Amino acid sequence: MLCVFLTAFFASKLEHESKHCNGKGFQRPGSSAFDRVYTANQNCGHAYPTFLAMLWCAGLLCSQAPAAFAGLMYLFVRQKYFVGYLGERTQSTPGYLFGKRIILFLFLMSVAGILNYYLIFFFGSDFEMHIKTITSAISPLLLIP
């Protein structure tokens, strides 16, 4: 739900910048402000399928609470990335790097859940509680820039 509001915010910024620039269509030569908004919107839109897949896998295979926390952090970071992109391109770099770290965390949670499944299947060892404890302890570290 929050993802939808964030996408609507990005689209409204794009529409506002499009109306602000005179001309029709998306080809506006010389409009660096429109180009920045358009590129930031496209970048955020292209990243959401990967984010949603990682969030779903991490929550399903590992632990829901740390995955949900990481998901909220990712949406916040994407907002920071978008707003940073509206200024200078270098202002968006911290949001981009932070987002990559969150996606990596969600990916590692997914891999840990898959490994735990195979450990149960082949060896009968269940490390689910240990994995949930570790991911719950590590998730607040995502707040460190």
C-alpha positions, -999 to +999 in steps of 0.1 A: +000+000+000+028+024+009+045+014-023+015+027-043+015+060-025+052+064-032+047+056-069+019+081-071+041+108-055+068+101-081+042+102-109+028+135-096+063+150-095+068+139-130+035+154-141+042+186-124+076+189-140+061+180-174+035+207-171+062+232-160+082+226-191+066+239-223+062+214-250+044+181-258+055+146-253+084+133-233+111+146-256+120+180-241+154+192-253+173+213-228+150+205-198+174+191-173+149+194-145+124+173-164+151+148-174+162+144-137+126+138-126+119+114-155+151+094-149+145+092-112+109+080-118+121+054-143+149+042-120+125+038-091+099+020-112+125-004-125+137-013-090+103-022-076+099-057-091+132-068-076+123-052-043+089-069-041+104-103-051+131-101-024+106-088+002+082-116-005+109-143-005+126-130+027+093-128+046+081-162+034+113-182+037+129-165+067+112-141+091+084-116+085+092-089+110+128-081+099+116-084+062+088-059+069+112-035+087+137-038+058+108-032+033+097+000+051+133+012+052+137+005+015+106+026+007+121+054+028+154+051+011+138+052-024+121+084-014+155+098-003+170+086-036+142+103-057+144+136-038+182+135-040+180+129-078+159+161-081+189+181-069+223+171-082+229+136-094+255+130-066+229+137-040+211+105-049+242+083-044+236+077-006+200+066-012+211+043-040+239+027-019+216+023+011+189+007-011+214-018-024+224-027+011+187-034+020+182-055-011+213-075-002+199-080+034+166-093+020+185-115-005+206-130+023+175-136+044+160-155+015+192-176+011+192-184+048+156-195+046+164-218+016+195-232+033+174-239+065+148-258+044+175-280+029+191-286+062+158-298+076+152-319+045+185-336+043+199-336+079+168-330+101+185-300+117+163-269+121+180-236+126+149-214+121+150-199+156+187-191+152+181-175+118+152-155+131+172-143+161+201-133+139+180-114+113+161-096+141+194-085+156+209-074+123+179-056+110+183-025+132+218-022+118+202-012+085+196+022+100+233+030+101+241+050+070 
